[in-house]
Amino acid sequence: MARLATYVHVRDDTGLSFTFGPADEVPAWAASKIINPKAWAEAPEPTSARRLTEPAKVPARPRARRKAGTDAAVHDD
């Protein structure tokens, strides 16, 4: 049986956040989202080969915003 070593926060597919700890039973949907091996005291059985071979998807970084010009450049006085 899979058991956590620490407390983790996991978001479901709708965006709701859940907290699981060492004494909690972790549902399969949440266990599949906990990818840090240090979070587990006893890791769960892999549910698919895809999870083992594909790296976790990292969200793209937002583009850097341009700095606003000086007040003199914006207003002609």
Number of C-alpha atoms within 10 A of each C-alpha: 8 17 18 23 16 13 14 16 12 17 13 11 8 6 8 8 10 11 12 17 15 16 11 12 13 19 10 11 12 17 21 15 14 17 15 9 11 12 17 19 13 13 18 15 10 11 11 9 8 9 13 11 8 8 9 10 6 6 6 6 6 6 6 6 6 6 6 8 8 8 8 8 9 9 7 6 5
